[in-house]
């Protein structure tokens, strides 16, 4: 499983985001691998109509609909998405709020990917019973060295410890992932997929990168 987070890059905004999402769909269909896209929030409506692959939100606020301003409620995105990232390193949340959103996602049939920065936070979040935990050392995010080469022990220890606490949680890893070799290594370390952004979104040829990522 390959999750492509579009982040707030200008390369993935609006029509450019639609283009990347369509490339992801094409490669997913050709390779028969699961590729999930996480577009920018204002593009969720548009992109969810344009592609048949799963569309996830990058974030949901731990609030109910009502007299609030600037929040993203689950209710406002649920017609467009089948899942969401939660607690990304670039959008940190309190553990009580992560718990609230994970439970609310489950109740609404929305898959949850809780992002974590290290093994102990991963262990703590596994008790909350999300569908996925994606471990991403923050210092490697957006860089050229993959977590699987720089810190393989973090991925291995996260998988081992999460599974001990909650065997039903699937583990992803991310940060610096760019090649099929990185995906292969992630799987060898026990992960069930990867979460990445710049490797695809900022690539000159995203299709070429995605082809490599899916043919490991
Ligand atoms: O959400 C994915 C992310 O934080 C990793 O980013 O650019 O290192 O693939 P990147």
py3Dmol code that shows the C-alpha trace and the ligand (Angstrom):
import py3Dmol

protein = """\
ATOM      1  CA  UNK A   1       0.000   0.000   0.000  1.00  0.00           C
ATOM      2  CA  UNK A   2       1.376   3.371  -1.031  1.00  0.00           C
ATOM      3  CA  UNK A   3      -0.115   6.525   0.486  1.00  0.00           C
ATOM      4  CA  UNK A   4       0.734   9.752  -1.331  1.00  0.00           C
ATOM      5  CA  UNK A   5       0.311  12.837   0.828  1.00  0.00           C
ATOM      6  CA  UNK A   6      -0.045  15.910  -1.392  1.00  0.00           C
ATOM      7  CA  UNK A   7       0.742  18.206   1.595  1.00  0.00           C
ATOM      8  CA  UNK A   8       0.435  21.941   0.857  1.00  0.00           C
ATOM      9  CA  UNK A   9       2.913  21.899  -2.030  1.00  0.00           C
ATOM     10  CA  UNK A  10       2.074  24.273  -4.873  1.00  0.00           C
ATOM     11  CA  UNK A  11       2.894  21.357  -7.210  1.00  0.00           C
ATOM     12  CA  UNK A  12      -0.179  19.510  -5.878  1.00  0.00           C
ATOM     13  CA  UNK A  13      -2.728  22.329  -5.628  1.00  0.00           C
ATOM     14  CA  UNK A  14      -5.872  22.511  -7.760  1.00  0.00           C
ATOM     15  CA  UNK A  15      -5.548  21.177 -11.322  1.00  0.00           C
ATOM     16  CA  UNK A  16      -1.973  20.077 -10.637  1.00  0.00           C
ATOM     17  CA  UNK A  17      -3.328  17.908  -7.821  1.00  0.00           C
ATOM     18  CA  UNK A  18      -5.916  16.399 -10.136  1.00  0.00           C
ATOM     19  CA  UNK A  19      -3.148  15.529 -12.587  1.00  0.00           C
ATOM     20  CA  UNK A  20      -1.064  13.773  -9.908  1.00  0.00           C
ATOM     21  CA  UNK A  21      -4.131  11.919  -8.593  1.00  0.00           C
ATOM     22  CA  UNK A  22      -4.904  10.662 -12.107  1.00  0.00           C
ATOM     23  CA  UNK A  23      -1.325   9.453 -12.518  1.00  0.00           C
ATOM     24  CA  UNK A  24      -1.638   7.634  -9.180  1.00  0.00           C
ATOM     25  CA  UNK A  25      -4.858   6.017 -10.423  1.00  0.00           C
ATOM     26  CA  UNK A  26      -3.247   4.958 -13.711  1.00  0.00           C
ATOM     27  CA  UNK A  27      -0.253   3.370 -11.965  1.00  0.00           C
ATOM     28  CA  UNK A  28      -2.486   1.690  -9.351  1.00  0.00           C
ATOM     29  CA  UNK A  29      -4.586   0.094 -12.097  1.00  0.00           C
ATOM     30  CA  UNK A  30      -1.559  -0.977 -14.146  1.00  0.00           C
ATOM     31  CA  UNK A  31       0.469  -2.325 -11.247  1.00  0.00           C
ATOM     32  CA  UNK A  32      -2.538  -3.714  -9.343  1.00  0.00           C
ATOM     33  CA  UNK A  33      -1.093  -2.119  -6.182  1.00  0.00           C
ATOM     34  CA  UNK A  34      -3.112  -0.064  -3.739  1.00  0.00           C
ATOM     35  CA  UNK A  35      -2.327   3.654  -4.040  1.00  0.00           C
ATOM     36  CA  UNK A  36      -4.155   6.124  -1.816  1.00  0.00           C
ATOM     37  CA  UNK A  37      -4.055   9.888  -2.387  1.00  0.00           C
ATOM     38  CA  UNK A  38      -4.344  12.592   0.284  1.00  0.00           C
ATOM     39  CA  UNK A  39      -5.120  15.795  -1.647  1.00  0.00           C
ATOM     40  CA  UNK A  40      -5.214  19.292  -0.231  1.00  0.00           C
ATOM     41  CA  UNK A  41      -8.487  19.900   1.599  1.00  0.00           C
ATOM     42  CA  UNK A  42      -9.996  22.377  -0.907  1.00  0.00           C
ATOM     43  CA  UNK A  43      -9.416  19.806  -3.676  1.00  0.00           C
ATOM     44  CA  UNK A  44     -11.059  16.817  -1.976  1.00  0.00           C
ATOM     45  CA  UNK A  45     -14.406  17.354  -3.659  1.00  0.00           C
ATOM     46  CA  UNK A  46     -12.906  17.723  -7.136  1.00  0.00           C
ATOM     47  CA  UNK A  47     -10.358  14.898  -6.912  1.00  0.00           C
ATOM     48  CA  UNK A  48     -12.797  12.431  -5.353  1.00  0.00           C
ATOM     49  CA  UNK A  49     -14.975  12.844  -8.450  1.00  0.00           C
ATOM     50  CA  UNK A  50     -12.055  12.449 -10.848  1.00  0.00           C
ATOM     51  CA  UNK A  51     -10.445   9.220  -9.595  1.00  0.00           C
ATOM     52  CA  UNK A  52     -11.582   5.759  -8.553  1.00  0.00           C
ATOM     53  CA  UNK A  53      -8.704   5.073  -6.129  1.00  0.00           C
ATOM     54  CA  UNK A  54      -9.187   5.836  -2.398  1.00  0.00           C
ATOM     55  CA  UNK A  55      -9.007   9.487  -1.407  1.00  0.00           C
ATOM     56  CA  UNK A  56      -8.022  10.327   2.167  1.00  0.00           C
ATOM     57  CA  UNK A  57      -8.062  13.632   4.025  1.00  0.00           C
ATOM     58  CA  UNK A  58      -4.767  15.040   5.372  1.00  0.00           C
ATOM     59  CA  UNK A  59      -6.357  16.030   8.675  1.00  0.00           C
ATOM     60  CA  UNK A  60      -9.660  16.237  10.536  1.00  0.00           C
ATOM     61  CA  UNK A  61     -10.200  18.517  13.524  1.00  0.00           C
ATOM     62  CA  UNK A  62     -11.512  16.996  16.759  1.00  0.00           C
ATOM     63  CA  UNK A  63     -14.676  19.078  16.731  1.00  0.00           C
ATOM     64  CA  UNK A  64     -18.353  18.673  16.003  1.00  0.00           C
ATOM     65  CA  UNK A  65     -20.126  20.778  13.360  1.00  0.00           C
ATOM     66  CA  UNK A  66     -21.470  24.074  14.657  1.00  0.00           C
ATOM     67  CA  UNK A  67     -20.459  27.586  15.504  1.00  0.00           C
ATOM     68  CA  UNK A  68     -16.762  27.262  14.612  1.00  0.00           C
ATOM     69  CA  UNK A  69     -14.523  28.914  12.053  1.00  0.00           C
ATOM     70  CA  UNK A  70     -11.802  27.411   9.917  1.00  0.00           C
ATOM     71  CA  UNK A  71     -12.155  23.844  11.165  1.00  0.00           C
ATOM     72  CA  UNK A  72     -12.315  20.670   9.091  1.00  0.00           C
ATOM     73  CA  UNK A  73     -15.082  18.512  10.516  1.00  0.00           C
ATOM     74  CA  UNK A  74     -15.374  14.835   9.670  1.00  0.00           C
ATOM     75  CA  UNK A  75     -18.910  15.573   8.530  1.00  0.00           C
ATOM     76  CA  UNK A  76     -17.650  18.082   5.947  1.00  0.00           C
ATOM     77  CA  UNK A  77     -15.212  15.669   4.275  1.00  0.00           C
ATOM     78  CA  UNK A  78     -16.907  12.328   4.730  1.00  0.00           C
ATOM     79  CA  UNK A  79     -18.734  12.387   1.399  1.00  0.00           C
ATOM     80  CA  UNK A  80     -15.376  12.718  -0.388  1.00  0.00           C
ATOM     81  CA  UNK A  81     -12.997  10.471   1.567  1.00  0.00           C
ATOM     82  CA  UNK A  82     -12.692   6.891   2.723  1.00  0.00           C
ATOM     83  CA  UNK A  83      -9.961   7.646   5.253  1.00  0.00           C
ATOM     84  CA  UNK A  84      -7.788  10.281   6.852  1.00  0.00           C
ATOM     85  CA  UNK A  85      -4.326  10.987   8.174  1.00  0.00           C
ATOM     86  CA  UNK A  86      -4.335  11.952  11.851  1.00  0.00           C
ATOM     87  CA  UNK A  87      -1.564  13.642  13.853  1.00  0.00           C
ATOM     88  CA  UNK A  88       0.852  14.207  10.989  1.00  0.00           C
ATOM     89  CA  UNK A  89       4.180  15.629  12.221  1.00  0.00           C
ATOM     90  CA  UNK A  90       3.230  18.825  10.429  1.00  0.00           C
ATOM     91  CA  UNK A  91      -0.212  18.869  12.130  1.00  0.00           C
ATOM     92  CA  UNK A  92       0.298  17.473  15.603  1.00  0.00           C
ATOM     93  CA  UNK A  93      -2.601  16.681  17.941  1.00  0.00           C
ATOM     94  CA  UNK A  94      -3.055  15.878  21.636  1.00  0.00           C
ATOM     95  CA  UNK A  95      -3.497  12.182  22.410  1.00  0.00           C
ATOM     96  CA  UNK A  96      -7.052  12.781  23.689  1.00  0.00           C
ATOM     97  CA  UNK A  97      -7.897  14.395  20.335  1.00  0.00           C
ATOM     98  CA  UNK A  98      -6.315  11.534  18.386  1.00  0.00           C
ATOM     99  CA  UNK A  99      -8.461   9.123  20.401  1.00  0.00           C
ATOM    100  CA  UNK A 100     -11.574  11.187  19.680  1.00  0.00           C
ATOM    101  CA  UNK A 101     -10.952  11.257  15.916  1.00  0.00           C
ATOM    102  CA  UNK A 102      -9.977   7.582  15.657  1.00  0.00           C
ATOM    103  CA  UNK A 103     -13.239   6.613  17.403  1.00  0.00           C
ATOM    104  CA  UNK A 104     -15.287   9.013  15.295  1.00  0.00           C
ATOM    105  CA  UNK A 105     -13.683   7.650  12.093  1.00  0.00           C
ATOM    106  CA  UNK A 106     -14.526   4.079  13.083  1.00  0.00           C
ATOM    107  CA  UNK A 107     -18.128   5.042  13.836  1.00  0.00           C
ATOM    108  CA  UNK A 108     -18.408   6.687  10.417  1.00  0.00           C
ATOM    109  CA  UNK A 109     -16.655   3.955   8.428  1.00  0.00           C
ATOM    110  CA  UNK A 110     -13.592   6.092   7.700  1.00  0.00           C
ATOM    111  CA  UNK A 111     -10.130   4.498   7.853  1.00  0.00           C
ATOM    112  CA  UNK A 112      -7.640   6.079  10.210  1.00  0.00           C
ATOM    113  CA  UNK A 113      -3.890   6.426   9.679  1.00  0.00           C
ATOM    114  CA  UNK A 114      -2.297   7.818  12.824  1.00  0.00           C
ATOM    115  CA  UNK A 115       1.145   9.265  12.130  1.00  0.00           C
ATOM    116  CA  UNK A 116       3.777   8.939  14.844  1.00  0.00           C
ATOM    117  CA  UNK A 117       7.293  10.257  15.320  1.00  0.00           C
ATOM    118  CA  UNK A 118       8.944   7.449  17.288  1.00  0.00           C
ATOM    119  CA  UNK A 119       8.494   3.967  18.749  1.00  0.00           C
ATOM    120  CA  UNK A 120       7.042   4.976  22.117  1.00  0.00           C
ATOM    121  CA  UNK A 121       4.433   7.296  20.589  1.00  0.00           C
ATOM    122  CA  UNK A 122       3.590   4.484  18.151  1.00  0.00           C
ATOM    123  CA  UNK A 123       3.060   2.125  21.097  1.00  0.00           C
ATOM    124  CA  UNK A 124       0.851   4.652  22.880  1.00  0.00           C
ATOM    125  CA  UNK A 125      -1.245   5.227  19.745  1.00  0.00           C
ATOM    126  CA  UNK A 126      -1.658   1.512  19.039  1.00  0.00           C
ATOM    127  CA  UNK A 127      -3.835   1.292  22.168  1.00  0.00           C
ATOM    128  CA  UNK A 128      -6.242   3.728  20.473  1.00  0.00           C
ATOM    129  CA  UNK A 129      -6.891   1.036  17.836  1.00  0.00           C
ATOM    130  CA  UNK A 130      -6.508   2.955  14.563  1.00  0.00           C
ATOM    131  CA  UNK A 131      -6.505   1.034  11.284  1.00  0.00           C
ATOM    132  CA  UNK A 132      -2.920   2.089  10.571  1.00  0.00           C
ATOM    133  CA  UNK A 133       0.032   3.665  12.302  1.00  0.00           C
ATOM    134  CA  UNK A 134       2.552   5.409  10.035  1.00  0.00           C
ATOM    135  CA  UNK A 135       5.888   5.957  11.723  1.00  0.00           C
ATOM    136  CA  UNK A 136       7.876   8.895  10.334  1.00  0.00           C
ATOM    137  CA  UNK A 137      10.974  10.312  12.046  1.00  0.00           C
ATOM    138  CA  UNK A 138      10.394  14.079  11.592  1.00  0.00           C
ATOM    139  CA  UNK A 139      14.050  14.853  10.884  1.00  0.00           C
ATOM    140  CA  UNK A 140      13.938  12.661   7.755  1.00  0.00           C
ATOM    141  CA  UNK A 141      10.707  14.119   6.339  1.00  0.00           C
ATOM    142  CA  UNK A 142      11.234  15.889   3.013  1.00  0.00           C
ATOM    143  CA  UNK A 143      14.838  14.703   2.805  1.00  0.00           C
ATOM    144  CA  UNK A 144      16.711  12.449   0.421  1.00  0.00           C
ATOM    145  CA  UNK A 145      17.577   9.663   2.842  1.00  0.00           C
ATOM    146  CA  UNK A 146      14.841   7.135   3.371  1.00  0.00           C
ATOM    147  CA  UNK A 147      13.787   6.062   6.872  1.00  0.00           C
ATOM    148  CA  UNK A 148      14.441   2.496   5.743  1.00  0.00           C
ATOM    149  CA  UNK A 149      18.142   3.277   5.158  1.00  0.00           C
ATOM    150  CA  UNK A 150      18.731   5.908   7.869  1.00  0.00           C
ATOM    151  CA  UNK A 151      16.783   4.273  10.709  1.00  0.00           C
ATOM    152  CA  UNK A 152      15.697   0.727   9.804  1.00  0.00           C
ATOM    153  CA  UNK A 153      15.698  -0.194  13.497  1.00  0.00           C
ATOM    154  CA  UNK A 154      12.948   2.375  14.171  1.00  0.00           C
ATOM    155  CA  UNK A 155      10.651   0.719  11.626  1.00  0.00           C
ATOM    156  CA  UNK A 156      11.479  -2.775  12.864  1.00  0.00           C
ATOM    157  CA  UNK A 157      10.991  -1.850  16.536  1.00  0.00           C
ATOM    158  CA  UNK A 158       7.777   0.022  15.789  1.00  0.00           C
ATOM    159  CA  UNK A 159       6.310  -3.004  13.991  1.00  0.00           C
ATOM    160  CA  UNK A 160       7.390  -5.400  16.758  1.00  0.00           C
ATOM    161  CA  UNK A 161       6.063  -3.265  19.606  1.00  0.00           C
ATOM    162  CA  UNK A 162       2.827  -2.156  17.934  1.00  0.00           C
ATOM    163  CA  UNK A 163       1.927  -5.751  17.030  1.00  0.00           C
ATOM    164  CA  UNK A 164       2.625  -6.844  20.632  1.00  0.00           C
ATOM    165  CA  UNK A 165       0.091  -4.317  21.914  1.00  0.00           C
ATOM    166  CA  UNK A 166      -2.464  -4.455  19.095  1.00  0.00           C
ATOM    167  CA  UNK A 167      -1.923  -7.069  16.358  1.00  0.00           C
ATOM    168  CA  UNK A 168      -4.763  -5.700  14.244  1.00  0.00           C
ATOM    169  CA  UNK A 169      -3.032  -2.347  13.623  1.00  0.00           C
ATOM    170  CA  UNK A 170      -1.222  -2.245  10.273  1.00  0.00           C
ATOM    171  CA  UNK A 171       2.087  -0.422  10.187  1.00  0.00           C
ATOM    172  CA  UNK A 172       3.313   1.956   7.492  1.00  0.00           C
ATOM    173  CA  UNK A 173       6.550   3.895   7.449  1.00  0.00           C
ATOM    174  CA  UNK A 174       7.495   7.157   5.825  1.00  0.00           C
ATOM    175  CA  UNK A 175      10.050   9.959   5.409  1.00  0.00           C
ATOM    176  CA  UNK A 176      12.390  10.200   2.477  1.00  0.00           C
ATOM    177  CA  UNK A 177      10.803   7.261   0.611  1.00  0.00           C
ATOM    178  CA  UNK A 178      11.422   7.642  -3.112  1.00  0.00           C
ATOM    179  CA  UNK A 179      12.159   4.307  -4.775  1.00  0.00           C
ATOM    180  CA  UNK A 180      10.928   0.755  -5.167  1.00  0.00           C
ATOM    181  CA  UNK A 181      14.025  -0.299  -3.242  1.00  0.00           C
ATOM    182  CA  UNK A 182      12.811   1.785  -0.267  1.00  0.00           C
ATOM    183  CA  UNK A 183       9.386   0.090  -0.462  1.00  0.00           C
ATOM    184  CA  UNK A 184      10.998  -3.351  -0.645  1.00  0.00           C
ATOM    185  CA  UNK A 185      13.100  -2.577   2.434  1.00  0.00           C
ATOM    186  CA  UNK A 186      10.018  -1.267   4.298  1.00  0.00           C
ATOM    187  CA  UNK A 187       8.214  -4.538   3.638  1.00  0.00           C
ATOM    188  CA  UNK A 188      11.257  -6.566   4.709  1.00  0.00           C
ATOM    189  CA  UNK A 189      11.263  -4.589   7.965  1.00  0.00           C
ATOM    190  CA  UNK A 190       7.646  -5.638   8.582  1.00  0.00           C
ATOM    191  CA  UNK A 191       5.743  -2.591   7.326  1.00  0.00           C
ATOM    192  CA  UNK A 192       2.668  -3.125   5.187  1.00  0.00           C
ATOM    193  CA  UNK A 193       3.152  -0.015   3.114  1.00  0.00           C
ATOM    194  CA  UNK A 194       4.640   3.438   2.897  1.00  0.00           C
ATOM    195  CA  UNK A 195       3.537   7.041   3.307  1.00  0.00           C
ATOM    196  CA  UNK A 196       5.337   9.564   1.124  1.00  0.00           C
ATOM    197  CA  UNK A 197       5.029  13.030  -0.325  1.00  0.00           C
ATOM    198  CA  UNK A 198       7.945  14.894  -1.954  1.00  0.00           C
ATOM    199  CA  UNK A 199       9.241  11.837  -3.840  1.00  0.00           C
ATOM    200  CA  UNK A 200       6.079  11.886  -5.971  1.00  0.00           C
ATOM    201  CA  UNK A 201       4.653  15.398  -5.652  1.00  0.00           C
ATOM    202  CA  UNK A 202       7.900  17.208  -6.387  1.00  0.00           C
ATOM    203  CA  UNK A 203       9.183  14.730  -8.972  1.00  0.00           C
ATOM    204  CA  UNK A 204       9.807  15.871 -12.544  1.00  0.00           C
ATOM    205  CA  UNK A 205       8.107  12.695 -13.711  1.00  0.00           C
ATOM    206  CA  UNK A 206       5.706  11.409 -10.995  1.00  0.00           C
ATOM    207  CA  UNK A 207       4.563   8.511 -13.186  1.00  0.00           C
ATOM    208  CA  UNK A 208       8.103   7.178 -13.519  1.00  0.00           C
ATOM    209  CA  UNK A 209       8.594   7.397  -9.733  1.00  0.00           C
ATOM    210  CA  UNK A 210       5.263   5.683  -9.047  1.00  0.00           C
ATOM    211  CA  UNK A 211       6.088   2.909 -11.510  1.00  0.00           C
ATOM    212  CA  UNK A 212       9.354   2.315  -9.671  1.00  0.00           C
ATOM    213  CA  UNK A 213       7.632   2.473  -6.255  1.00  0.00           C
ATOM    214  CA  UNK A 214       5.112  -0.177  -7.285  1.00  0.00           C
ATOM    215  CA  UNK A 215       7.598  -2.539  -8.960  1.00  0.00           C
ATOM    216  CA  UNK A 216       9.893  -3.492  -6.119  1.00  0.00           C
TER     217      UNK A 216
END
"""
ligand_1 = """\
10
LIG
O 3.261 12.365 4.905
C 4.416 11.931 4.295
C 5.596 12.623 4.733
O 5.612 13.312 5.916
C 6.894 12.159 4.242
O 7.304 13.181 3.424
O 8.467 14.171 1.581
O 9.676 12.691 3.165
O 8.050 11.721 1.565
P 8.439 12.917 2.372
"""
view = py3Dmol.view(width=600, height=400)
view.addModel(protein, "pdb")
view.setStyle({"model": 0}, {"cartoon": {"style": "trace"}})
view.addModel(ligand_1, "xyz")
view.setStyle({"model": 1}, {"stick": {}})
view.zoomTo()
view.show()
